[in-house]
Amino acid sequence: MFVDNREPAAIALLERLEDISYSDYILFGHQNAGHIGVSITAKDGTQSDVKNLVGKHPGVIGIDTLSFFGYEGKMEDLVKVVKQLYKEGVIITLSSHMPNFSLGGKEYIDYTPNMTDGNVGERLLPGGDLNAKYIRFLNNIAKFAQLCVDINGERIPMIFRPFHESNGHWFWWGAEHLSDEKFIQLFRYTIDYLRNDKGIRNFLYSYSPNGVIDSEEQYMARYPGDDYVDILGFDMYWDRPKEGDIFLSQINTALEIISDIAQEHGKTYAVTEIGIRTLESGGQGYYEGLAPSGNSIKDWFTRLLNSLWSVEAGKRCAFVLTWANFSDTQFWVPYAKDDFRHEMCDDFVKFCEDDRVKLAP
């Protein structure tokens, strides 16, 4: 039987998100912003590309378990970053780009994007030959949650978002590689282990399929259940954007569907990943996110905000989170550095200064 024994700070975070859902603003989020960026000179949570441009951190900052193992930092450094961000009023959300556990030896070493073979999901469950390996991975998540404490020694609340985009095919937990039934079983097993076996009670949990979302049945096909989900989310990117595309109307359709589900199940909801993906090559490299120049939708941020505010479901969304600024050819938020100011900075500043958007205090 499920018993809600979350720590007071986690309950307070959930109540804060619920309050935002009924406010007149939305929080802006950015992945990895406190320790990865193009303009930052310190990776300790005191700077971010957003803060360097507009004076405040994003209201929500995402981190990933990749940082536990050296791909986007180190655990001990990330703990310091989280403590600093929390001190500045930032909400932390933790995603997990899990490796393919069927590869490597006793411990996995390499990040394994798009490696989906091996019937991994079923083998992680109790009785499976990869279960012990998975437990060691989850123990690192538990260790991280235990190390992240505030100045009073209380654990910092976070939103944990495992198995994102599970209706896609690009992760081993995707629908083509793991049945709905086994996915739900794995999701529940993961949360039960963290919550019950490891005593991690400072986490909220998010369920985040990939868009396009066109029906309640589609969205709920792999839903783990109300006892395992606090926040309904979805990820969706505007690929190769151009005028006349229906992306923003698709976002609003998804929000309207999820808003109805949230009301029925007593949940809050968010856009857990969003952004423009140029997906083009240029003189400086391959542009996965924004292009350094020549972007076709230069008012993307204010256009998104106005679109969200055109439907009630958009206004009730708790936050939207864009992906990370890894380099000057792979970034999702405009930045200014030295004598360079990205062509979308003015629009982004206008977005951040709008009363309908909140950053960190």
Legacy VTK file of the C-alpha trace (Angstrom):
# vtk DataFile Version 3.0
C-alpha trace
ASCII
DATASET POLYDATA
POINTS 361 float
0.000 0.000 0.000
1.301 3.448 -0.929
1.969 5.775 1.988
2.837 9.391 1.225
5.775 9.913 3.577
7.644 12.533 1.597
9.742 15.043 3.443
8.174 18.446 4.185
10.375 20.203 1.602
9.154 17.875 -1.149
5.542 18.459 -0.158
6.216 22.210 -0.138
7.696 21.998 -3.640
4.628 20.170 -4.924
2.366 22.758 -3.327
4.460 25.527 -4.898
4.073 23.995 -8.349
0.347 23.625 -7.800
0.133 27.281 -6.767
2.014 28.317 -9.925
-0.537 26.389 -11.972
-3.203 28.771 -10.710
-1.084 31.913 -10.901
-0.719 34.451 -13.682
2.789 33.333 -14.673
4.843 30.348 -15.776
8.371 29.357 -14.709
11.129 29.209 -17.306
13.608 26.357 -17.119
16.926 25.473 -18.764
18.838 22.188 -18.691
22.304 22.059 -17.081
22.323 25.843 -16.755
24.251 26.025 -13.474
27.375 24.178 -14.598
27.332 24.063 -18.409
27.095 27.106 -20.658
28.791 29.158 -23.334
29.263 32.415 -21.445
29.908 31.104 -17.929
33.363 31.312 -16.365
32.466 29.384 -13.200
30.756 25.985 -13.071
29.673 26.115 -9.439
26.053 27.222 -9.812
26.767 30.928 -9.397
26.488 31.647 -13.123
24.367 30.593 -16.059
23.974 31.866 -19.604
20.542 33.130 -18.589
21.794 34.871 -15.446
24.694 36.420 -17.318
22.235 37.864 -19.833
19.241 38.921 -17.709
20.552 38.929 -14.130
18.722 35.886 -12.743
18.930 32.128 -13.016
16.096 30.220 -14.695
13.351 29.332 -12.249
13.874 25.642 -13.006
17.220 24.047 -13.855
17.586 20.501 -15.097
20.477 18.169 -14.340
21.076 14.587 -15.455
22.510 11.399 -13.989
25.162 11.617 -16.719
26.844 14.107 -14.402
27.357 11.361 -11.813
29.721 9.536 -14.134
31.805 12.229 -15.783
29.875 12.966 -18.975
28.460 16.305 -17.861
30.495 16.793 -14.702
31.212 14.805 -11.548
28.866 13.930 -8.713
30.771 15.823 -6.021
30.796 18.944 -8.186
27.130 18.583 -9.097
26.181 18.364 -5.422
27.821 21.757 -4.879
26.021 23.157 -7.918
22.634 21.951 -6.659
23.253 23.430 -3.212
24.098 26.808 -4.751
21.128 26.772 -7.122
18.739 25.850 -4.333
20.176 28.653 -2.225
19.255 31.026 -5.069
15.676 29.745 -5.197
15.952 27.452 -8.224
13.782 24.337 -8.592
15.873 21.298 -9.559
14.678 18.600 -11.945
16.757 15.451 -12.458
16.529 13.473 -15.699
18.298 10.202 -16.439
19.853 9.271 -19.767
20.444 5.726 -18.598
23.031 3.577 -20.359
22.319 0.297 -22.084
23.028 -1.944 -19.102
23.531 -4.978 -21.327
26.812 -3.512 -22.580
30.142 -3.590 -20.744
31.160 -5.640 -17.757
30.166 -5.555 -14.105
29.828 -1.773 -14.193
28.842 0.167 -17.261
31.335 2.754 -18.433
30.209 4.413 -21.626
27.212 6.595 -22.400
25.238 4.631 -24.977
22.830 6.884 -26.909
20.595 5.156 -29.469
21.856 1.709 -28.438
18.566 -0.067 -27.834
19.304 -3.773 -28.329
19.464 -6.362 -25.582
15.923 -6.517 -24.148
17.323 -4.325 -21.394
14.160 -3.250 -19.600
12.920 -6.731 -18.741
16.390 -7.843 -17.642
16.600 -5.008 -15.072
13.582 -6.272 -13.136
13.933 -8.596 -10.131
15.086 -11.999 -11.311
16.729 -10.533 -14.408
20.449 -10.951 -15.020
20.952 -7.155 -15.079
19.077 -6.419 -11.857
22.179 -6.204 -9.655
23.806 -3.817 -12.128
20.677 -1.648 -12.146
20.555 -1.592 -8.348
24.111 -0.228 -8.286
23.011 2.497 -10.704
19.995 3.398 -8.547
22.213 3.454 -5.479
24.150 6.310 -7.090
20.923 8.251 -7.525
20.062 7.623 -3.880
23.546 8.704 -2.794
23.168 11.933 -4.755
19.760 12.638 -3.229
21.221 12.091 0.237
24.217 14.367 -0.362
22.182 17.314 -1.647
21.233 19.130 1.551
20.493 22.763 2.347
22.271 24.943 4.907
20.181 23.359 7.678
21.148 19.849 6.642
17.708 19.089 5.186
17.568 17.244 1.884
16.884 19.407 -1.149
13.658 18.507 -2.970
13.893 17.624 -6.658
11.712 16.446 -9.498
13.005 13.085 -10.738
12.053 12.405 -14.381
13.104 8.868 -15.346
12.364 7.048 -18.611
11.408 10.188 -20.513
10.071 10.009 -24.087
9.110 6.386 -23.470
6.705 6.308 -26.410
9.616 6.899 -28.809
12.074 4.410 -30.271
15.445 6.072 -29.472
15.847 4.760 -25.905
15.876 1.115 -24.805
12.844 1.860 -22.620
10.906 3.072 -25.668
7.704 1.468 -26.893
9.428 -0.493 -29.672
11.760 -2.168 -27.181
9.722 -2.534 -23.989
6.018 -3.326 -23.721
3.634 -0.968 -21.959
3.145 -3.525 -19.199
6.860 -4.042 -18.595
7.552 -0.299 -18.796
5.003 0.390 -16.074
6.478 -2.424 -14.004
9.999 -1.019 -14.387
8.900 2.551 -13.597
7.149 1.402 -10.432
10.032 -0.821 -9.397
12.465 2.081 -9.773
10.411 4.464 -7.648
9.610 1.777 -5.057
13.289 0.969 -4.658
14.299 4.606 -4.208
11.360 5.483 -2.005
11.087 2.361 0.148
14.421 0.530 0.058
16.675 3.619 0.043
14.408 6.020 1.943
14.572 8.762 -0.701
11.669 10.992 0.222
12.844 14.316 -1.186
11.862 13.409 -4.772
8.752 14.234 -6.742
8.257 12.107 -9.863
7.433 13.150 -13.410
5.989 11.111 -16.283
7.050 12.618 -19.622
6.180 11.009 -22.968
7.259 12.598 -26.221
4.938 14.744 -28.322
2.950 14.923 -30.566
0.152 14.182 -28.052
-3.199 13.779 -29.773
-5.368 11.804 -27.345
-5.737 10.885 -23.691
-5.443 7.196 -24.600
-2.097 7.786 -26.300
-0.711 9.813 -23.394
-1.864 7.380 -20.696
-0.805 4.163 -22.458
2.326 3.819 -20.300
1.173 5.774 -17.256
2.577 4.159 -14.078
-0.319 5.267 -11.864
-1.183 8.135 -9.557
0.875 6.737 -6.663
4.022 6.965 -8.823
3.557 10.306 -10.582
3.350 13.832 -9.210
3.862 15.871 -12.369
2.539 15.177 -15.848
4.949 16.312 -18.535
5.822 15.932 -22.179
8.811 16.694 -24.411
8.452 18.243 -27.852
10.839 20.052 -30.201
10.210 22.203 -33.257
12.433 20.638 -35.901
13.612 22.746 -38.852
11.151 25.537 -37.984
9.580 27.730 -40.643
6.652 30.092 -40.915
3.344 28.319 -41.338
4.269 25.267 -39.242
1.643 23.996 -36.806
4.070 23.295 -33.951
2.636 25.841 -31.512
-0.925 24.686 -32.093
0.264 21.113 -31.483
1.775 22.223 -28.178
-1.527 23.765 -27.144
-3.462 20.660 -28.187
-1.156 18.552 -26.031
-1.564 20.937 -23.100
-5.346 20.858 -23.375
-5.345 17.050 -23.336
-2.902 16.863 -20.431
-4.739 19.589 -18.528
-7.906 17.497 -18.588
-5.957 14.446 -17.394
-4.297 16.497 -14.654
-7.633 17.734 -13.395
-9.052 14.218 -13.390
-6.075 12.760 -11.526
-5.283 15.682 -9.237
-1.868 16.432 -10.784
0.055 19.455 -11.964
1.764 19.509 -15.360
4.654 21.046 -17.296
6.428 21.099 -20.642
9.462 19.138 -19.498
11.502 19.711 -22.682
10.930 22.153 -25.524
12.943 24.113 -28.027
13.883 24.797 -31.616
16.094 22.270 -33.366
17.613 23.807 -36.480
19.183 20.476 -37.482
21.380 22.015 -40.133
25.071 22.240 -40.898
26.834 25.566 -41.200
30.302 27.000 -41.444
30.819 26.603 -37.695
29.408 23.096 -37.362
26.159 21.155 -37.006
23.405 23.137 -35.324
21.210 20.866 -33.265
19.504 23.688 -31.388
19.515 27.351 -32.377
21.801 28.431 -35.211
24.471 31.051 -34.397
22.787 33.307 -36.987
20.145 33.182 -39.677
17.414 31.632 -37.517
14.054 31.622 -39.286
11.953 32.249 -36.144
13.814 34.985 -34.315
10.919 35.773 -31.960
10.563 32.156 -30.856
10.415 32.833 -27.113
7.802 35.587 -27.134
5.857 33.700 -29.795
5.803 30.629 -27.522
4.657 32.704 -24.547
1.834 34.363 -26.472
0.737 30.992 -27.809
0.653 29.481 -24.328
-1.456 32.368 -23.118
-3.963 31.883 -25.921
-5.440 28.817 -24.170
-6.358 28.244 -20.546
-4.335 25.029 -20.465
-1.206 26.982 -21.390
-1.706 29.434 -18.552
-2.064 26.553 -16.083
1.258 24.969 -17.069
3.764 25.141 -14.184
6.959 25.469 -16.242
8.605 25.033 -19.616
12.197 23.786 -19.849
14.562 24.204 -22.798
17.566 21.976 -23.397
21.201 22.755 -22.576
23.794 25.180 -23.937
26.604 22.699 -24.515
28.639 24.794 -26.965
28.432 27.656 -29.445
27.085 25.220 -32.048
24.764 23.263 -29.739
22.613 25.572 -27.642
18.913 26.173 -27.062
18.960 29.562 -25.295
20.593 32.664 -26.796
23.604 34.082 -25.007
26.031 36.994 -25.041
29.770 36.543 -24.676
32.618 39.002 -25.216
31.684 40.939 -28.369
29.099 38.363 -29.533
25.393 38.815 -28.843
23.105 36.236 -30.384
20.466 37.576 -32.740
17.659 36.191 -30.516
18.886 37.783 -27.283
16.542 40.760 -27.519
13.528 38.502 -27.901
14.676 36.290 -25.037
15.218 39.297 -22.758
11.732 40.529 -23.660
10.396 37.064 -22.818
12.153 37.006 -19.436
10.985 40.514 -18.539
7.358 39.728 -19.308
5.187 39.554 -16.177
3.865 36.194 -17.371
7.329 34.632 -16.947
9.218 34.052 -13.710
12.861 33.205 -13.206
14.596 32.474 -9.913
13.904 35.085 -7.197
LINES 1 362
361 0 1 2 3 4 5 6 7 8 9 10 11 12 13 14 15 16 17 18 19 20 21 22 23 24 25 26 27 28 29 30 31 32 33 34 35 36 37 38 39 40 41 42 43 44 45 46 47 48 49 50 51 52 53 54 55 56 57 58 59 60 61 62 63 64 65 66 67 68 69 70 71 72 73 74 75 76 77 78 79 80 81 82 83 84 85 86 87 88 89 90 91 92 93 94 95 96 97 98 99 100 101 102 103 104 105 106 107 108 109 110 111 112 113 114 115 116 117 118 119 120 121 122 123 124 125 126 127 128 129 130 131 132 133 134 135 136 137 138 139 140 141 142 143 144 145 146 147 148 149 150 151 152 153 154 155 156 157 158 159 160 161 162 163 164 165 166 167 168 169 170 171 172 173 174 175 176 177 178 179 180 181 182 183 184 185 186 187 188 189 190 191 192 193 194 195 196 197 198 199 200 201 202 203 204 205 206 207 208 209 210 211 212 213 214 215 216 217 218 219 220 221 222 223 224 225 226 227 228 229 230 231 232 233 234 235 236 237 238 239 240 241 242 243 244 245 246 247 248 249 250 251 252 253 254 255 256 257 258 259 260 261 262 263 264 265 266 267 268 269 270 271 272 273 274 275 276 277 278 279 280 281 282 283 284 285 286 287 288 289 290 291 292 293 294 295 296 297 298 299 300 301 302 303 304 305 306 307 308 309 310 311 312 313 314 315 316 317 318 319 320 321 322 323 324 325 326 327 328 329 330 331 332 333 334 335 336 337 338 339 340 341 342 343 344 345 346 347 348 349 350 351 352 353 354 355 356 357 358 359 360
